[in-house]
């Protein structure tokens, strides 16, 4: 597991929570970032009420963390 990446992903989830508030149901991180220190991308599932309302803001946060982590964030939003 890559601890530095996990800490940054916790920050990412915190920003989502701040932005979406009670509309955020959950953020699920899965894939190789949890198993290996060497990973190519980060897989994230965001489940939120009214997700279409927040789509652009969520994508901007994803880009911010893509730069911070130096990895592609494969983001799925429902």
VMD Tcl script that draws the C-alpha trace (Angstrom):
set ca {
  {0.00 0.00 0.00}
  {1.20 3.49 -0.81}
  {0.68 5.52 2.38}
  {1.43 8.88 0.75}
  {-1.18 8.24 -1.93}
  {-3.73 7.14 0.66}
  {-3.22 10.35 2.64}
  {-3.75 12.44 -0.49}
  {-6.87 10.44 -1.32}
  {-8.19 11.10 2.18}
  {-7.70 14.82 1.49}
  {-9.51 14.36 -1.83}
  {-12.45 12.71 -0.06}
  {-12.45 15.49 2.54}
  {-12.72 18.14 -0.17}
  {-15.59 16.25 -1.75}
  {-17.34 16.08 1.64}
  {-16.85 19.81 2.17}
  {-18.29 20.60 -1.25}
  {-21.18 18.12 -1.39}
  {-22.10 18.03 2.30}
  {-24.99 15.69 2.99}
  {-25.35 14.93 -0.72}
  {-22.16 12.84 -0.57}
  {-23.06 9.23 0.20}
  {-19.62 7.62 -0.09}
  {-16.22 7.70 -1.78}
  {-14.74 4.30 -2.62}
  {-11.08 3.88 -3.52}
  {-10.19 0.58 -5.17}
  {-7.60 -1.08 -7.36}
  {-3.82 -1.27 -7.35}
  {-3.28 1.87 -5.25}
  {-4.48 -0.15 -2.26}
  {-2.29 -3.17 -2.97}
  {0.97 -1.83 -4.30}
  {3.50 0.95 -3.92}
  {3.75 0.95 -7.70}
  {0.51 1.89 -9.39}
  {-0.36 3.59 -12.67}
  {-3.71 5.12 -11.80}
  {-6.18 5.58 -8.99}
  {-9.68 4.15 -9.21}
  {-12.35 6.19 -7.41}
  {-16.11 5.76 -7.18}
  {-18.12 8.73 -5.86}
  {-21.74 8.10 -4.95}
  {-23.78 11.23 -4.32}
  {-27.31 12.52 -4.39}
  {-27.80 15.02 -7.23}
  {-24.41 14.06 -8.67}
  {-25.12 15.82 -11.99}
  {-25.37 19.11 -10.08}
  {-21.77 18.73 -8.87}
  {-20.17 17.03 -11.88}
  {-17.96 19.93 -13.01}
  {-16.80 20.78 -9.49}
  {-15.92 17.13 -8.81}
  {-13.91 16.99 -12.04}
  {-11.96 20.11 -11.03}
  {-11.07 18.54 -7.70}
  {-9.99 15.39 -9.56}
  {-7.64 17.44 -11.76}
  {-6.16 19.15 -8.70}
  {-5.35 15.78 -7.11}
  {-4.14 14.32 -10.39}
  {-1.46 17.03 -10.36}
  {-0.70 16.46 -6.66}
  {-0.33 12.71 -7.11}
  {1.19 12.62 -10.57}
  {-1.23 9.84 -11.50}
  {-4.39 9.57 -13.56}
  {-7.53 9.40 -11.41}
  {-10.15 7.17 -13.01}
  {-13.27 8.76 -11.56}
  {-16.72 7.20 -11.68}
  {-19.61 9.28 -10.38}
  {-23.13 8.05 -9.69}
}
mol new
graphics top color blue
foreach p $ca { graphics top sphere $p radius 0.5 }
foreach p [lrange $ca 0 end-1] q [lrange $ca 1 end] { graphics top cylinder $p $q radius 0.2 }
display resetview
